[in-house]
Amino acid sequence: MDDRGGGSFVAVRRTTQGLDRGTACHPASAEAVAGSAAWLGRGLSCVCVQPRENDGRPSFDLSPLQEECLLRLQNRIDIAYDNSISEHRDTLRALWYAAFPDEELNGLISEQWKEMGWQGKDPSTDFRGGGLISLENLLFFARNFPTSFQDLLYKREGERALWEYPFAVAGVNITCMLIQMLDLEALKPRTLVGATFLQFLTENEFAFDLLYCITFKLMDRQWLAMHASYMDFNSVMKVTRHQLEKELLREDISCLEELPSYRLLTRR
C-alpha cells in the first residue's frame, strides 16, 4: 500500500460562531494556519502513521463470502488517488459540488479547496494519507447524510473552539483510523471488532462508508464534550475509537444502523 503518513496539517481558527455559507469559511471569518507535522505532533498529527503492534493476535476463519467482501474492500483501500485518472478527478469534483452546490469550482487546483479544510490548493496531495477511499468516504457522507455533512463542515453544532480541526483533513484521519481499528490490511481479522465488522460488510457492501459517517459524527460529539481544541485531536480520536469499539461489540447490535451513535446522523 501507499504511504499513509507525512505532510503538514492545518488548524482553523474560528473567529465567529454559527455562520452561514456566505461567511463561514472565507478569510474574513477564518484564518488557516499551516504547520509541519512535528509542530502539530501533539495535536492534529495523522493517526494513520502510528506503528501497529505485532502482538500475535489470533485470526478468524472466514467463509468464502466473507473472504470475497474483505478482498473487495482491501482492493479499494489499495487504490492511491491519481490525478491523471479521469474517474478520480470526477470524484474529487463531485465532492466539491456536494459540499458547495452553489459555488463554481475554479479548478481541481484552487485556493477554494482550503474552504473545505484541505492543507493547500491541491487536495490530491492530502489523499496520499488515505488513498482514493478517503475521498470516496467523504463523498458518500455528503450524498447520503447531507445535513450532518454540512453541520460538520460549517461546525454548526455546539460551542466551538477558537482553533477547530480542519474538516477534510480530519476525514482522512478517520479513514486511516478505521482501517487500523478493523485491521483491514490483514489477510484475516485478528480482533473481535474486525471479525464483527466483517459480518456487517457481508450484509452491506457500503458498511465501511457507513461506519465512516457514524465515526465522523461521533468524533465531533466527543470533540464538543471534551471542549477540545486542535492540539487535542489525537486524544479525541482515541476516545472516539474506544467508544466505537464498545458499540460494535454490543450483543444487541445486528447491523450498523442499530449502533447508538448512528442516531447522531441526520440524513436530510
Stockholm file with secondary structure:
# STOCKHOLM 1.0

chainA/1-268         MDDRGGGSFVAVRRTTQGLDRGTACHPASAEAVAGSAAWLGRGLSCVCVQPRENDGRPSFDLSPLQEECLLRLQNRIDIAYDNSISEHRDTLRALWYAAFPDEELNGLISEQWKEMGWQGKDPSTDFRGGGLISLENLLFFARNFPTSFQDLLYKREGERALWEYPFAVAGVNITCMLIQMLDLEALKPRTLVGATFLQFLTENEFAFDLLYCITFKLMDRQWLAMHASYMDFNSVMKVTRHQLEKELLREDISCLEELPSYRLLTRR
#=GR chainA/1-268 SS CCCCCCSEEEEEEECSSSCCTTTTTSTTTEEEEEEETTTTTTSSCCGGGSCCCCCCCCCCCCCHHHHHHHHHHHHHHHCCCCTTSHHHHHHHHHHHHHHCTTSCCCCSSCGGGGGGTCSSSCGGGGGGGTHHHHHHHHHHHHHHSHHHHHHHHTTCSSCCCSEECCHHHHHHHHHHHHHHHTTTTSSSCCSHHHHHHHHHHHHCTTHHHHHHHHHHHHHHHHHHHTTCCGGGHHHHHHHHHHHHHHHHTCTTCCSGGGSGGGGGCCCC
#=GC SS_cons         CCCCCCSEEEEEEECSSSCCTTTTTSTTTEEEEEEETTTTTTSSCCGGGSCCCCCCCCCCCCCHHHHHHHHHHHHHHHCCCCTTSHHHHHHHHHHHHHHCTTSCCCCSSCGGGGGGTCSSSCGGGGGGGTHHHHHHHHHHHHHHSHHHHHHHHTTCSSCCCSEECCHHHHHHHHHHHHHHHTTTTSSSCCSHHHHHHHHHHHHCTTHHHHHHHHHHHHHHHHHHHTTCCGGGHHHHHHHHHHHHHHHHTCTTCCSGGGSGGGGGCCCC
//
